[in-house]
Structures are given as structure tokens and as C-alpha cells.
Amino acid sequence: MTAIKTDGGVLASVRATPVAVRCLLGGVLVNQLGAFVQTFMVLYLTVQGFSLAQAGAALTAYSAGAVAGTLIGGELTHRIGPRATITAAMATSAVVLGVAPLLSTPGLYAVLLVVMALAGMATQAYRPAAAVLLSDLMPDEHRVMAFSMMRTAMNAGAAAGPLLAAGLILLDWDLLFYFDAATALAFAVLARTLLPDAPAPRAEPDAPARASAYTALVRDRRFLLFLTAALVGSMVYVQYTVALPLKITGDGHSTTLYSVVLATASLVLILAELKVTSYVRHWPPHLAGAAGTVVMGLGVAGYGLSDSAVPLLATTVVFVAGIMISGPSMFAHPATYPVAVRARYVGAHQAAFGLGLAIGPTVGVLAWAGMGNAIWPVCGLACLVAAAFLLAGMRQPREMVGHSILNND
């Protein structure tokens, strides 16, 4: 009990955070402030004269690039190190986003699709490197809290970003891309000048040279269960931005209610996640992941019974509580693997999560069209399945991980 009191609080974790980690979190926040191109892409392209189908295809290209970017980022982190990966990814993102408005004409549509895919790839490639660096620099007892800090920085940026975007749109739609490019460039400069030049990870002496990390990953049954749970969970999570607004408007409410729901969720996440994590971080990771996913499932299933403002807001708080309980432990989990495979495991997890975010909207729209309100109990059931996978996939004792993944025990 004494250990929990001395190292469990939010302030204790903040005090234990190295300067380099604070710089990393600051860079993530700055970058996220401008990360609204994906959110406004469809609107931007339709204003530029593209059809809705063309704009949707461009968004799909961006999403596909984002999934690939997390895998590429994991590989680059393994080969050239985290700082170099973050710098290269963000500098590339700045260049690609900066030229995108020049290509936003219907006559250059094919080129624009390639640029959007490259933008998604470069924008997301930094994430595995940031996760590995965060794990390496933070003391082990504060690792889960560190990932909660990163999530809070991202949520704060995501909450403020649309407000900035609204102001930029009043001046010029192209400023969306230029501001995003500027924040990416700022992160690149910050990474190059303030983050430590951590070396690329090296294989452990007892790791068999002939076995690649990806072969080990495919054979790691527990981690595959974890990846499946991440995929399912992110597909359910995205219905909060896809099926939920369809439900709210379908029930006869105005879009203002959905805006209130979004604002409530953002406020709860920003204000409460660090405090929730200060307690949850003492739980076994597999219990935190599974319990949070079950709570998230209860919240999303509750949307099926909510037909007015108060129940919608209440179920949203339950939904967000589940995310706060499970999220930090799940995102920290791949960073506990051996250095020989860590970056690639982190990249694989974030790719699975990103894939769910990419295909979830299509699945959600089709499910809503065919099932209506029945989508919500189905999502709740999916969360129960994902929780069962997390109980099995995250349960492995940390001291056995290296032996298990390299020898397929």
C-alpha cells in the first residue's frame, strides 16, 4: 500500500517525467493542433470542385496510407532510431501537406490521390517511434501513466484543433493544409533539436538471428489475440463518430446535441484520464484492458436505449470511462516486449488500431442502414469478445515474453 501512495499519483508521475519526455509530449500536442486535414478533407475537396465520390476516395487513400505508415514507422524506428524517424516523418509530412493545395484541382486528381496516401503515411509514421521513445525514457513504474499523458496531449490538441480550423476556413480553405504542414515542421525541428539521439535497437544476444521479428510476431498467438482485440475495439470506437450522429439525427434531434456529446467526451477525457490512470496503472494490464473494454461495451450498448439528451450524455460518460480504463494499458503493452522486436510490435498494434478506424466507418454506415438501433447491442457484444481476447492476449507474464516470442512457447 505504501508504494501505491508514493508513486501512484498524477503529480508524482509528472515530477518523474524526464525533460526529453516533456519535449516529446509538447511536440505531439503541437502536431495534433494542426492535425485536422483528415477531418475536413471531404469538405475541402468538395469546395474545390471534386465530387463527393472523389473526395471519399481521397479520404480512403489517406486512411490506407496512415495504416501503412504505422508499419513503416515501426520498421524505421528499428533501423534508424526513434528521433531520426520522428524527424523524417514530420519533415516529409510538412512537405507533402504543403504542396497538396497546389494539386487540389480535378485535372490532377490521380496525382492528388497519391499525395493523400503519402500524407497519411508520413503523418502517422512518427507514432511507433514516439511510443518506443516514451517507453525507453520513462521509468517502468510510470510507463502506463506516460502513455496516458500522451493520449491526453493528443486529445487536447484534437479538441482545440477544430476551433482553429473554423477560423482558418473563414480566411482561406488552403490554410488547413498549410497550418498542418507548419505544425508538422515544428515537431520535426523540436525532435531534431531537443529529443535524445537514442540508437536504433539491437537484437538481444540470445535472439536467433534467422528468425525475423515479423515471423516471431505472426507466431505469437497471444499478441495476435491482442491485435484482434485492438482491431475490433477501434471499429466499435469509431461508431461514436459515424453511427451515433446518424442515430441522433434519425431520432429527430439537431446536430447541436451531437456537438454537445462530442464536447462532453473531450472534456471528460482531458480532465479525468490522468487521474483514472493513476489508479488503473496498478492493475494487471490484462485486467485493465479487459475491464475497460467491457465498460466501453456497456456504454456503446446503452446508446440503443438512449433517445434523449440526458441518457445520451450519461452513456457517453460510461463509454469514455471504458476508454480511459483500457487505453493507456493497451497502448503501453507492445512497448513491454524485448528491444529486438519492440518497434515492430508497436507498429503492428497501431496499424491494427488504424485499420479499425479506416474500415469502421464503412461497416458502421452499412450496419446502420441494415440494422438501425440494433447496431448498438451488437457493438456491445463485440466489446465482450474483444475483452475476452485481451484477457488471454495481455496476460502473459512480462518476464516470459522474450522467451515466448522467440521460441514460440
N, C-alpha and C positions, 0 to 999 in steps of 0.2 A: 504493500500500500504506500510506503514511503516513496518508492521510485516513481509511482504514478503522480504523486503530489509534486515531486521536484522537477520532473521533466515532461509533464503531461499538458501544461497549459499553453495557450497560444503565445503569450508573451515570452515564455521560456524558449519556444521554438524560434520565434523571431530573433531573440538575442543570440541563439546558437547558429543563426544563418550567416555563413561567410559573406564577405563583401562581394565576391565573384557571383554568388547565387543571387544576391540582391540586384546586381547589374543584369544578370540573365533575366530575372523576373521583370525588371524595368524594360528591357528590350522586348519581351513578349507583350507587355502592356502597350507599349508604343506601337508595335506592329499591329496588334489587334485593333487599335483605334482606327486604323485605316482599312481593315480587312472587310470592306463592305461591297467589293466588286461582285462577288458571287451572289450576294443578297439582291443587288439591284441590276444584275446583268440582263435579265429578261426585259425589265422596264427600259433600261438604257438602249438596248438593241431595237426594240420596237419604236422608240422615239427616233432612232437613226434611220428608220425605214425598212427594217427587216420584218419578215412575217413572224407570227407567234411560233410557228413550227421551226423556223430557222433559229430564233432566239432560244427555244428549248433545246435544240441540238447543240448549240454553243455551250449552254449550261451543262449538258451531258458530257461534252468534250472536256470541260473544265473539271467536272467531278471525276471523270476517268483519269485525267492527269493527276488529280490530287491523290487518288488511291495509289497510282504508280509511284508518285513522289515520295510517299512514306516508305515504300520498299527501297527505292533508290537512296533515300536519306539514310536508312539503316545501313546499307552497304557502304556508302561514302563515309559514314561515321566509323565503321570498322576499318576502312582503308586509310583515311587521311586524318581522322580525329574529329572531335565534336566542333571545336572552334572553327576550323577550316570549312567544315560542312555548313555550319550556320552562315558564315560569311559568304561562301559561294552561292548558297541557295538564295539568300536575301538579296545579294547583288544581282543575280540573274533575274529574280522576281522583279526588282526595280526596273531593269532594262526592258523586260517583256511587257510589263504593265505600262511603262512609259510610251511604248510605240503602239500599243493596242488601239488607242483612239484614232491614230492615223490610218488604220486598216478597217475601221468600222464603217465601211460602205458596201452596199450589196454587191458591187462588182468585184470585191476582194474577199468574198465570203469564204472560199476554200482556204485562203491563207489565214483568215481570221480564226477558223476552226483549229488550225494547227497552233496558232498563237495562244488561244484559250487553253488548249491542252497543255502547252508548255507553261502557261501561267499557273494553272492548277498544280502542275508537277513541282515547279520551283517554290511556290508559296508554301507547300506542305512538307517539302524535303527537310526543313530545319527541325521538325518536331522530334524525330528519333534522337537527333544529336542533342537537343535541349534536354530530353528525358535522361539520356545517358550522363550528360554533364551534371545535371541536377542530382542524380543518384551518386555519382562519384564524389561530389563536393560536400554533400550534406552528411552529417553523422548518421549512422544507421538508425539510431533511435528516433530520428526526426525525418526519416525518408518519406513516410506517408504524409506527414504534415507538409513537407516541401512540395509534394505533388498537389496537395490541396491549395497551397499558396499559388502555384502556377495556374491552377484552374480558376482561382479567384481573380487573378490578374487578367486571364482571358475573358472571364465573364464580365469584369468591369469594363474592359475595352469593348466587348460586344454590346454592352448596354449603352455606352456613350457613343459608339460609332454611328448608329443610325441618326442620332441627333446632329452630328457633324455632317453626315451625308445630306440631310434635309437642307442644311444651309448651303452646302456646295452646289446642290442641284439648282437652287434659286439663281446662282451665278452662271454656272455652265456645267452641263452633264459630264463633259470630259474631265472635269476636276475630280470626279470619283476615282478615275484611274491614276491621275497624276498625284493625288494625295496618298493613295495606296502605295504607289511607287516610292513616294518620299518617305513614308514610314518604314517601308522595307529597307530602303537605303540607310536610314538612320539606325536600324537594327544591325545592318551589316557593319557599319562603322563602329558601333558600340561593341559588337562582338569582336571585331579585329583588334580594337584598342584596349578593351577592358576585361575580356574573358581570358582565363589562363589557357596557355597553349598545351593542353593535355595531349599526350601522344596517342596515336591510334592504338587500340587494344591489341595485345599479343596473345596468341594461344598459350594455354597453360602447358607446362612441360609434359604432363601425363595425358594430354589430349591426343588421340590418334590422328596423325597427320592426314590420313587418307579419307577421313570422314569429314565432309563439309558441314558447315553449320546448318545449311538448309536440309540436308539429309537427316541430321540429328533432329531438326525441328519436325519434319514430317513423321519421324518415328516416335516422337514424344507424344504419346497418347493423351497424357494429362493436359499438355499445352494445347493440343488440338481441341479438346473439350472447352478449354478456356477461350480459344479463338471463336469457337462456335457460339458460346455464350455472349461474347462481345458483339458478334455479328447480329445475333437475334436481338440483343438489348438495344443496339443502336437503331435497328429497324423499328422497334417499338418506340424508342425515344423520339424519333423524327416525326411520328404521328402527331405529336404535340404541336408541330408547325404545319402539318399537312391535313390530317383528318379532323383535328379539333376545330380549326376555323370553319371547315365545311359543316361541321355539326352545329356550331354556334349560329351561323347564318341560316342554316336549314331549320333551326328551331325558332327562327323569327327575330333573333337578336341582331343588333347592329354590330359592325366591326369594332366599334368603340369598346364593347365588352371584351373582345379578344385582345385588344390593346391593353386593357386593364389586367387581364390574365397574364400576358407577357411581362408587364411591368412588375406584377406581384412575384412571379417566378424569379425574375432577375434580382429583385430586391432581397428576397429570401436567400438566394444563393450567395450574393455578395456579403450580406450581413451575418449569415449563420454558418456557412460551410466550415470556416476555420474552427469555430467553437465545436461544432459537431465532430469534426475530425480529431480534435484534441481528446475526445473520449473514445471514438471508434478505433483510433490507431492502436489501442491496447488490446483490441480483439484479435483473435486469429484471423489472418487475411481471408481464408475461405468462408468464415462465418460472416465477416463484414460484407464481402461481395455477394453472398447468397441472401443475407438478410435484407440488404439494401435493394436488391433486385426484386425480392418478394414485396417489399413496401412500395416500390415503384409500380409493380403489377397491380397492387391494390388501388393505387391512385389512378392508374390508367383505366382499370376496370370500372372505377367509380364514375368516370365520365359518362358511361352508358346510363347511369341513373340520375345524372345531373341535368336539370332543364332550366335552371335559373342562376342568377349571378352568384348567390352565396354558396350553393353546393359546388359550382364550378371552381370558385376560388378555394374552397376547402379541399376539394380533391386535388387541385393543383399544388397546394402546400404539401399534401401527402406524397404526390408524385415527385416533387422536388426533394422532399426529405429522403426518399429512397435513393435518388441520385447522389445526394450528399453523403449518405452512409456507404454506398458501394464504390463511388467513383474514385476517390483517392487511392484506396487499396488496390483496385483493379489496375489503375494506370501505373502504380508503383510495382506491381507484381512482376512484369517482364524484366525490370531493372534489377531483380534479385538473382538473375541467372548468371552463370560464370562469364568472365570477361571475354572468353573466346567466342561466345555466341550472343552476348547481351544485346549489342546494337541491332543485330538482325532479328532477334526475338522482339525487341521493342518496335522495330519497323513492321514486323508481321502483325503485331497486335493493333497498331494504329492503322494499318491497311485494312484489317478486318473491320475495325470500327468505322473507318471511312467508307468502306464498301456498303455497309449497312445504311449509312447516311445517304449514299448515292442511289441505291435501289429502293430504299424505303419509301420515298415519295410516290414512285410509280405504283408500288404494291399498295400503298395506302389509298391512293385515288381509286384504283380498281376495286379494292376491298370495300371502300365506302359506297361506290356505285352499286356493287352487288349485294352488300350486306347491311348497309346503313348502320344503325346503332349497335348491331351485333358485333361490329369490329372490336368494340372495347373489351368485352369478356374474352374474346379470342386473344387480344393483346395481353390481357392479364394471365391467361393460361400459358402463353409463350414465355412470359417472365418466370413463371413457376418452373418451366422446363429449363430455362437458362440458369436459374438458381440452382437446380439440381446439378447441372454441368459444372457450375462454379464450385460447389461443394467438393466434387471429385477432382476438378482440374486445378484448383488452387490449394489443395490440402497437403500436397507433398512437402515433407519437412525440408527446410531450406538447406540443411547440411547434406541432404542426399541428392540435391538437384544435379550437381555437376556429374556425379557418378551415374545417375539415372539417364540423363540425356545423351551421354557419350557412350553408354554401354547398353542402352535400351532395356533397362531393368524394369 
